[in-house]
């Protein structure tokens, strides 16, 4: 199956948009500034809307894209050994490098009395806890968002089995994985986020059965409106019941995180036709850099903020975003231009800007937090 230029550009666009949205999920706060205290009224509701509802769609949507691209050549052209070897370099190795670097930094800070309460301490962790902090064995790693790369690599390891099941019993397979993804407070062990496994499998289904992923483009305005409305309703429910949400709210959040991916994909249809959309689609490896680097920087910003003595949290929330994205863009460009070999390792070989719509071969299958 060929991935045309429009779909390739929209995938690139979705990566940078969704990963930028995931940043909102990980903006840190302390107990005094939880949005559920209601200290800042509408601003607190807006934080919940962005971090707990709308941008929870990011990880499932990126997972579906990965599954879709992995089997774009069908099962006949799928080389498992080659795929695992390649993804070990493009997915798992960057996970190890970025997470280990932040783990060592946290260890160093805590050893001199800096960072207590901002990062999970390796000094007091059990062996199992250390395995999770370093490798996301059972729980979130030190660089929390990178659990996605860990789960994605697990999905890649399971991909032949998933493809086999989807070829033979597609509805049963997807229904079972969807049910497992929706059930509140359930651990599946093999993946940290159950929605990733379902969404990845759904992407495989769409690829193997040649689903027309542009079929809903004409309904884009309605789809985006429904996504925003559903996110607003969910945010209101979470805001009123959180932080300890009842099961029905958790179920709704899990459902929106999965179903909302369709709304974001429909959004990409009109957005890719705009100058802004075209420009974002050409940012290339910047999206991966943002994904891997944003959380350590946010933690650093919050530590600095804590030393200022300023208590007006909205200033930190907005100010950290205004500083974060330029720092990430500049650092990405600097390392890419001045240390290309290092950059290639850190980004899993994503070393080029997407100056043109990507061809089928140019689109990597793997691409394409606060611990909540």
Helices and strands as residue ranges (DSSP letters): H 5-25, G 31-33, G 35-37, H 42-48, I 49-53, G 54-56, H 57-70, H 80-87, I 88-92, H 93-111, H 127-135, G 144-146, H 147-168, H 170-182, H 194-208, G 217-219, H 220-241, H 247-271, H 275-281, H 286-308, H 313-338, H 340-346, G 360-362
